[in-house]
Amino acid sequence: MKKHLIALTAALAVLSQGAMAANLCQPLAASPNAKALLAAAQRHLADTPSPLPHVHTEGTLPNQGIREQSIVAEKDWPIMRQAALAWRMSGDPRYLKQVDDYLAAWADVYQPDFNPIDETNLDMLIGAYALTADHLRLETRDASRRLIQRLGNGYIAHIQQFHGAKKGTQTNNWQSHRVKLVTVAAAALNDQPMLEQALQLFKQQIADNVLPDGSVTDFQDRDALHYVVYDLEPLVQAALAAKPYGIGGDWLRIGANGSSLGAALDWLVPYANGERSHQEFVHTHVQFDKDRANAGEAGYSGTWQPKSSATLFWLAAQLDSRYLPVAKQLAEHPADWIGACYLK
């Protein structure tokens, strides 16, 4: 009898996967952002996927390595998420077919490198899958699930290889992006054991990365609010992905001695609302920051621009409405995908 119950539970989990994944984002045709998103999606309906087996932009300057090819290929990821949202809003089968075509192309070609900076935006691909999973061709659904499982489990395995080391990319924004990818993968697959692992990884990252005053280690290392935002945004996305499952309670409050995601956001608020300002990268310890400034890349010198944190605070506002005023101050409206997913 026990074996039958276990089998039934597993079967129900598979059957409910699409419904659970849909909780990650529930776009409606009545959403105030629907018209703009549908118009944008329509402009890309004739586009076709251009997957690569590997992408690499991390640590590169313009025209180095496969940077330019990767940038072109990665444009597929927001297109498929946008198409998935458009399909959920409109029911237009052309968008579903586009998502299916893009997912199939990438799942067939892409080989994860487990570099979280190169792969962080794969959350868009994962989101496109979550929005359409039950309606994809069986071959596409299975191939996509294999890729997403490989990403989630692979990042867990890479983290476990650290063996408790607490330095550099093992605890800075790189780890935040790893945690995001594990959590989003687990949520999209409705993989409860992976979600539990994601919760433990999130807790550890908060303990390792957020200091008692609410600042993050990236700020100490890079002297840049750019990297505070880049560190916190994936953690907020992880918290949003986990929220429908109720695992671990309120991820904004996880932590101790001032070390919480909410405390880190609160630390950033005075800079975001203009009460304080900051000159970026003046005392950075990373040579690549200086190289990018010398190459003229925007955002790597001068005064930090608060509007660059608009997406972070619009996402945070979906976890705690206290952040809504600063979000609106930074941008009257959120990015179309945030509006489609969370604002009714």
N, C-alpha and C positions, 0 to 999 in steps of 0.2 A: 504493500500500500504506500509506504514511504517513497519508494522509487517512482510510483505513478504520480504522486504529488509533486515530486521534484521535476519530473518530465513535464507535467502540466504547467507548473510555474515557469519553466524555461520557455515553453511554447507560447504562453501568454505574454511573456516578456518580448518575444520576437514579434508577436502580432501587434502589441501595443507600441512598438518602437516608433512608428511614424507619428502616432498621436503624442507620445511623450516628446519626441524631437520637435514637434510643432510648437510646444510650449516655449521653446527657446526664442521664438519669434512668431507673432500672430498678426500678420498683415491683413488689413481689411480694405475693401474697395472704398469704404466710407472714410478712410483715414485722410486727414487734411493734406497729407503729403502724397496721396495716391496719384494725382494728376501729373505732378512733376516727375515722379518716379516712372510712371508708365510712358511718358513722353521720352524720357532718357533711355529707357529700355528699348523702345521702338527704334530709336536711332541706331541701335546696335544689333537689330534682328538679323541683318544680312552678314554680320561678322562671322568668321569661322575660327576655331581654336588653333593655336600654334604652340603646342606643348613642347617642353624640353625635358630631357631625362634628368637634368640638374639645372639649378639656378644659383647664381652667386653674385651678390652685390656687396656683401658685408666686407668692410675694410678696403674697398676699392675706390679709386678716383675715376672720373670720366675717362672712357676709352681704355680701361685696364681689363684684361681678361675677357670674360663673357658678360661683363656688366651690362652693356647696351642690349645684347640679345636677351638677357634675363629680364630687363626692364620691359621690353616689348612682350615677352611671353607672360609675365606676371599681370599684364593688363587683362588677361583672360579671367582672372580670379574675381575681380569686382563685376565683370560682365555677367558671369554665371550667377553670382549672388543677386544681382539686379534682375536678371531674367527669372530667377526663382521667385523673388518677391512679386514681380509683375504677374507671373502665372497665378500665384496665390490670390492676388488682388482681382485679376480679370477673368481667370479661367481660360484664357486664350491658349490653345494647345501649341501654338507656335513657340511660346516661351518655354513650355515644358520640354519640347523637342530640343530647343537650344541648350537647355540645362543638361539634358541627357547626352547630347552630342559632345558638349564640353567635358562633362564628367568622364564619359567613356574615353575620350581622347587622352585626358591627363592620367586617368587610372591605368591606362595601357602603357604609358610611356614613362611616367615620373618615377624616379628612384630617390627616396629621401636620403639626405646627407646628414640630417640631425644637427644642422646649424640653425639655431632658433631665430637668428636675425634674418637669414635668407628665407626661412620658411614661415615666419610669423604670420604673414598674410594668407597662408593656406587656411586660416580660419574662415575666409570667405568661401573657399571651395567646400569646406566642411559644412558651413551654414547652408549653402546651396543644396547639398545632399539632404540635410535635415529637413528642409522645407519641401522636398519633393520625393523623399525616399520611397513611399508606398506606391508611387505612380511611375517610377522609372522602369525601363526594361529590366528584366531579371538579370541579364548579363551586366548591365551598367550598375545596378544596385549592388550586386555581389562584388564586382571589381572595386567599386567605390568604398564599400565596407572594408575590404581587405586593405586598401590604401590607408584609410582612416585608422583602422586597428593597428597597422604597422607604425603609423606616426605616433599614436598614443602610447603603445607598448614600448616602442623604440625610445621615446623620450624618457619614459620611466627607467628603462634599462641604462640609458646614458647617465641619468642622475644618480642611479645606484652605484655607478662606477666611481663616483667621487669619494666614496668611503669616508664620509664625514668631513672632508676638507672644506674649509670655509674661507675662500679667497677668490678674488677676481671674478671671472665669468661664472663661477659656481654659485655665487650669491648676488650678483648685480643684476642689471636689467636682462641679461641673457637668461637667467634663471626665471625671471618673471614671464618671459615669453615661452619658456619651456612649460611652465605651470599652466599658462593659458592654453597652449596647444593640447596638453594632456586633458585638461578639464573640458574644453570644447569637444574634443574627440569623444570623450566618455559620455558627455551629455547627448551628443548626436546619435551615438550608438545605443543609448540607454544601458550602458555597461556599468552596473552598480559597483562591482569590485574596483573598476578603474576610477569611478567617481570617489570611492573611499580613499584610494591612493592619491587622487588629486587633492582631496581635502588635507591629507597629511603633508603633501608637498607644499601646499599653500601656507599652512601653518608654519612650516619650517622656514619658508621664504620670508614671511613676515618677521619671524624672530631674527633671522640673519640680516635682513635688509633694512628694516625700519628701526631707527634709533629712538631712544626714549623721548626726545624732543619732537618727534614726528618727522624729522628729516630722513632722507634715505642715503645709503652708502654711496650711491651714484653721484649725489651732490658733493660729497666730500672728495670723491675721486676726480670728477670732471668739472666741478665749479660751474655747473650749467643747469638751469631749470629745464632746458631742452631734454636732458636725460632724466630729470625727475618725472616729467610727463611720460617719457618713453618707458620708464620703469613702472609707473602706476597704471597706465592705460591697460596693459594686458592683465593686470591683477583685477581691475574692475570688470573687464570682460569675462574673466574666469568666474568672478562672483555672480555676474548676471547669468552665465550659462548654468551654474549650479543651483541657482535660486529656485527654479521650479521643482527640484527634487527634494528640497528641504534637508539636505545632508549638511550637518555641521552648523545649522542655524544661520545667523546673520554674519556673513563673511566680512562685512565691514568692521565688525567689532572683535573678530578673532585676534587674540594676542594678549600681551601683558606688559606692564611697566611702560605704557605709552606706545608700545609697538603694535599698531593696528593699521589697517588700510584707511580707516576713517581718520585716524590721527595724522597720517601722511597727507591725505587730501586737505585736512584742516590747516596743516602747515603751509600748503601751497596757496590756499585761498587769498591771503593778503597780497601775494604777487599777482594772482589772476585778476583780482578786482581793482588793481592799480594803487593799493595803499603802499606797496613797496615796489622797488624796481631792482633789476640785477644786470650787471655787465657779464656777458656770457664767456666762459672758458678762460678767463683771465689767469686763473691759477690751476688749470687742468694738469693732471699728471700723465696724460695720454698724448703721445706725439702725433697720432693720427688726427686728433682734434686740430692741432696746429697746422698740419698739412692741408686739411680741408679749408681752414680759414685762409691760408696762403693761396689756395687754388680758387678762392673767391666763391665757395659754396655758401649759399644763403643760410643764415641762422647760426653760423659758427663763430661769430664775433658780434660785438655791439650789444645794445640793450635787448634783453629778452622781450619778445612780443607776446603779451598775454593771450591774444586770439589763437595762438597755436595750441592752447589747452582747451579749446571749445569742445572738441569731441570728448575729451576726458571728462569734463564736467557735465556734459549732456548725458553721458553714460552713467556717471555717478548719481545724477539726479533720478535715475530710474531705480536706484537702490535706496536713496534717501532724498526726499524733496528739499531738504535744507540746502542742497547744492543747485537747486533750480534757479534762484536769483542770479548767481554768478554765471551759470550757463547762459541765461538769457542776456546777461550783460556782454558776454563774449561773442555770442551769435544769436540773433533774434530767433532763428529756427535751427534745428539740428540738421546734420547730414541726412540726406533722404532715407538712407537705410535705417537710421536710428528712429526717425519719425515714423517710418512704415512699420517697424517692429514693435515700438513701445508706446507711441502716442496715439490716443484714440479721440 
